Amino acid sequence: MDLSRCNNRRPASRRRKAGLCDQRLATLPTTLVPAALAALQQRVLDIADGRSAPRVAGRAVAPAEFFTALRFTAALVRLVATADDLAACTALPDEAAEAFAADQHGRQQASRGGAGTQLRASPPSASHAAALLALTEPVLFTPDLHACRDLVNEWMGRAVAWRRMPGKSDPLRPVPRPPCLEPLARAAAPPASRIAGALAARPAARRSFTADHLPHLVNAHDYAELLEPHLPGTAPVSGRRLAALALARLAGATTWQQAATDLAMDPLRAARATNTLVQRITDPDAFWTAVEQLGARLLERGLGDYATRRRTLAGLTAVPHAVLYPVCRPLEHDVTLQRRRHAAAWVWQHFTDGDVREAPAYLPDLWIPTSTESIREGWRRFAAWIPHTVAAHLIAFGRDLLHFDAPGGA
């Protein structure tokens, strides 16, 4: 390998093939940096090459743990570092400080979710990498545990304030914490929300329904009217899922995990809702009052056995050709396998009030090699197209499968 060239692996584009970058390093513009910053970079390189024994806050650690600490601390400073923190890094060139500030401002202005996905990304430039290295030095290389603890406390306090802002979640959640910093970070960060324990402090709810009577997504109108104000910046589908889990808590589940189990809900989807969305609730008492009002509406309308519906329709991956043909042929629409599957998803969603993306007809193995984007676009077109006659026919087909006639359910 020619060490005078960049050699970084680059993706293919319209103008060039994939391969190693052949940029000559000597032709790149350079910026002089203080000797202290160059020495700091050399310390990190020595740890990476095994020439130096790593330590974090004065404690000996394995190289892997050191770099886990570097990644976590770098993500933390990318989220919460201020102009004062940059000014405290006397060895940091102005160019590096400006690169860091510009990147941080760009992430803060990005759409919801953008900042969280970029905290673990590689630095966009050498200047930004230099700023990260200088900012993390007081945590990674200080021999004083107390000084390290004070700084981690301050930064984690800012991170907690960030995630409690309306519409924000915890962008540090996906970043692994190293064992050497876990006690400091855990002590500095209080529980994400009081909502998980708020139910126990309230009077026992009337358990006139069970988890079997609950869909995975509550009624969209009810959610918008009662619960959406408590979940700012939340996608409606995610909020409706959390509302269903909250109803399961009122029905007797003592934890969010048990609520997901009682509803036979995908544990990963449930965890995303409960771990992230509950942090946006600023008034737990008002939230639970709204959930109780939602439960009262369910009782007024009559309960349906959604658990039985989900079990009965779990194998519905395609509506039979003979069912669709009589109503599609007069409309001059062919009964393709794709249309039969979209129709099955429509029936499943209509009777279970679930997330159509979880319909049995959309199991990935059924659609190989079709992409997820193509499947969802097909569903959107089907849902926009379906005429009244076809919808009525599919409803009758679903009622026959479930063996019920009343709207209340099986």
LUMBA-457326 format. One record per residue (C-alpha): y, x, z; residue in three letters. Coordinates in steps of 0.02 Angstrom, whole numbers, plus 50000, padded with zeros to 5 digits. Each point is the difference from the previous one (the first is absolute). Last residue first. Example, Ala and Ser with C-alpha at 12.3 -4.5 7.8 and 13.67 -1.06 7.14 Angstrom:
BEGIN
499475068450357SER 498284993150033ALA 
END
This chain:
BEGIN
493754669650916ALA 501834996949979GLY 501484989850057GLY 500344994449821PRO 498554987750014ALA 498625000349869ASP 498775012950059PHE 498425008349938HIS 500725017749984LEU 499315003149825LEU 500464982249945ASP 501745002250069ARG 500175016049900GLY 499514991649836PHE 501204985650034ALA 501385012750031ILE 499535009049839LEU 500144983949899HIS 501684995950078ALA 500645017449958ALA 499374998749820VAL 500864983349974THR 501605005950083HIS 500205015049886PRO 499585018150050ILE 501205011649910TRP 501025008150139ALA 498465002950108ALA 499045006949850PHE 501425011649950ARG 500195006650177ARG 498125002450014TRP 499925009949839GLY 501445010950061GLU 499035003050160ARG 498455005349904ILE 500995011249884SER 500855008850146GLU 498335002550087THR 499335008949848SER 498544993349896THR 498505012049992PRO 499124992050094ILE 500514982250045TRP 498554993450102LEU 499855015850105ASP 501804997950058PRO 499684983450088LEU 501304988349928TYR 498904984449985ALA 499625001450186PRO 501844996150035ALA 500885013550102GLU 501475001849880ARG 500204981150013VAL 500595002150180ASP 499254985250090GLY 500424981550009ASP 498124997050004THR 499904984849885PHE 501315004049869HIS 499715018850009GLN 498134998549963TRP 500304987449860VAL 501305011249918TRP 498885015350019ALA 498594990549913ALA 501214995149861ALA 500495018349979HIS 498165004149985ARG 499674986449871ARG 501535005749902ARG 499355017949997GLN 498284994349943LEU 500814990749857THR 500114981249980VAL 501074999249844ASP 501594989750004HIS 500324986749869GLU 500674987650128LEU 498564988349960PRO 498835015050031ARG 500705003950173CYS 499584983750088VAL 498194997449945PRO 499655018949994TYR 500525004250178LEU 498524992850095VAL 498665004349871ALA 500575018249998HIS 499645001350187PRO 501475005650109VAL 499855018650035ALA 499865010850157THR 499634986150124LEU 498845008750123GLY 501164999450151ALA 500424981849963LEU 498884992650135THR 500425013350129ARG 501874998649973ARG 499954981050005ARG 498955000150157THR 501265011450087ALA 501424989149937TYR 499384984750093ASP 501554989249978GLY 501094993350139LEU 501114984849986GLY 501834999449952ARG 500654997950177GLU 498835013450068LEU 500605012749872LEU 501814995750039ARG 499705003350185ALA 499305017149958GLY 501595004349906LEU 501044994650149GLN 498935011550108GLU 500335014349879VAL 501874996550009ALA 499955000950190THR 499025016249983TRP 501385007849896PHE 501374993850116ALA 499125008250147ASP 499725016249902PRO 501855002349957ASP 500295015849896THR 498524998249883ILE 500055013949871ARG 498705010550090GLN 498764985849982VAL 500015003149814LEU 499255017350000THR 498445000750106ASN 499624981349988THR 500174998249813ALA 499195016349949ARG 498614997150126ALA 499614983049926ALA 499895007149825ARG 498845013750062LEU 498934988150102PRO 499694988249852ASP 500024983150086MET 498474991450074ALA 501264989150094LEU 499195003750168ASP 499925018449954THR 501855000649955ALA 500444991450164ALA 498885012250094GLN 500985014449925GLN 501654991750045TRP 499424998850180THR 499614986050124THR 499384987649871ALA 500084982550074GLY 500714987749875ALA 501755006450035LEU 499435017149941ARG 499254991949845ALA 501714992249969LEU 500745017650009ALA 498745006049871LEU 500524985949883ALA 501835004650027ALA 499615018249959LEU 499234994449835ARG 501524989249959ARG 501115015050032GLY 499005011049883SER 500034986949862VAL 501864997050025PRO 500475018549982ALA 500945005250157THR 501815005850005GLY 500394989950154PRO 498514993350098LEU 500694988050133HIS 501004989749874PRO 498414998149895GLU 499094991250142LEU 500504981750006LEU 500744994149835GLU 499325013049879ALA 498294999850085TYR 499894981149999ASP 500444999649815HIS 498715013449956ALA 498584991650097ASN 499065012950101VAL 499015013949915LEU 498245004250059HIS 499644981650026PRO 499694993250176LEU 498804986650062HIS 498575012350031ASP 501205009950111ALA 499944985650123THR 501074984650027PHE 500554989650149SER 500275015750102ARG 501504993950095ARG 500945016050037ALA 499905009150166ALA 501745002850069PRO 500805016149936ARG 499865017550072ALA 498305003149921ALA 500714996249828LEU 501355013450012ALA 498785014450008GLY 499895003649815ALA 501824995049972ILE 500705013450114ARG 500195011649853SER 499685017749941ALA 499495006050172PRO 501155013750067PRO 500215016349903ALA 500455015550100ALA 498395000950100ALA 498964998049843ARG 500975013449906ALA 499865012650142LEU 498154996650033PRO 499615000549812GLU 500915016549966LEU 498555012250024CYS 498734987149942PRO 500874998949830PRO 500684983049949ARG 499424993249833PRO 501374992249891VAL 499534982149951PRO 501004992450146ARG 501565010549970LEU 500804987049886PRO 500014987450143ASP 500684983549935SER 501764994549954LYS 500664982949949GLY 501074997950155PRO 500175016750092MET 498615003150124ARG 499215013549891ARG 501605010250001TRP 500284999050188ALA 498235006450026VAL 500335014549882ALA 501615004250092ARG 499055000750164GLY 498695010849916MET 501355012549956TRP 500735001050175GLU 498325000950087ASN 499395013249877VAL 501545010450041LEU 499794998550187ASP 498135003749990ARG 500295015949898CYS 501295006150126ALA 498774996550141HIS 498585008949912LEU 501035015949979ASP 499205012249877PRO 500984992249856THR 499115002349834PHE 499454982749944LEU 501294989050082VAL 501595010349978PRO 499385005949828GLU 499844982549926THR 501814999349940LEU 499945017249920ALA 498404996549905LEU 500614983149941LEU 501645007749939ALA 499075013749906ALA 498884986949917ALA 501554990549945HIS 500735015549921SER 498355003849914ALA 500044982849922SER 499224982750006PRO 499095003550164PRO 498204994149985SER 499724981850045ALA 499524994650175ARG 501644991250038LEU 500044992749825GLN 498904984650025THR 500954994150153GLY 501685002149916ALA 499534989149853GLY 499254985850099GLY 501514988649986ARG 501105005449856SER 500865016950000ALA 501715002850079GLN 499275008850152GLN 498925010649886ARG 501505005749898GLY 501015004150155HIS 498595010950067GLN 499855009349835ASP 501875003149992ALA 500065006150180ALA 498575012249971PHE 500765007049840ALA 501705001850086GLU 499245009750145ALA 499075011449879ALA 501585003749898GLU 501005003150158ASP 498815013950050PRO 498994997750161LEU 500045014350125ALA 501154990750119THR 498804985450014CYS 501034990150127ALA 501064993149857ALA 498464991949925LEU 499594991550164ASP 501814994250015ASP 499924992749825ALA 498544989650057THR 498115001449995ALA 499084983350018VAL 498824996649855LEU 499865016949915ARG 499935007550174VAL 498454989950044LEU 499125003549836ALA 500285018750025ALA 499364998750179THR 498414991349942PHE 499685012149856ARG 500345015450108LEU 498904993450140ALA 498584997349875THR 500375017749940PHE 499785006850175PHE 498434989750029GLU 499195007749846ALA 500495017450057PRO 499174997450170ALA 501134999050151VAL 500705011750133ALA 501314991750110ARG 501805006150012GLY 500744984349925ALA 498805001849852VAL 499105016649977ARG 499195007349845PRO 499055016749999ALA 500685010649857SER 499205008349849ARG 498934984949957GLY 500834997349831ASP 500754983250050ALA 500605007250166ILE 500815014749910ASP 500824987849878LEU 500764990450145VAL 500685015950078ARG 500675005649830GLN 501004983849985GLN 500785003250170LEU 500435017949950ALA 500874993749842ALA 501004987850107LEU 500505013550123ALA 500495011849858ALA 501324987849943PRO 499794992449826VAL 500635006049831LEU 499894986949864THR 499025002349840THR 500134994049820PRO 498345001149909LEU 499745013649869THR 498985011350114ALA 498764986150035LEU 499434999149820ARG 499514982049959GLN 498224999249933ASP 499524984050090CYS 498124998150005LEU 499144986649899GLY 500234982749929ALA 500674999349824LYS 501814998549953ARG 501294988749920ARG 499254982950031ARG 499495004950175SER 498525008550084ALA 500055003750184PRO 500495017150071ARG 498995012550100ARG 501165013150076ASN 499765017049919ASN 501845004850031CYS 499965016649904ARG 500185018050059SER 498324998550086LEU 499084999749834ASP 498284993450047MET 
END
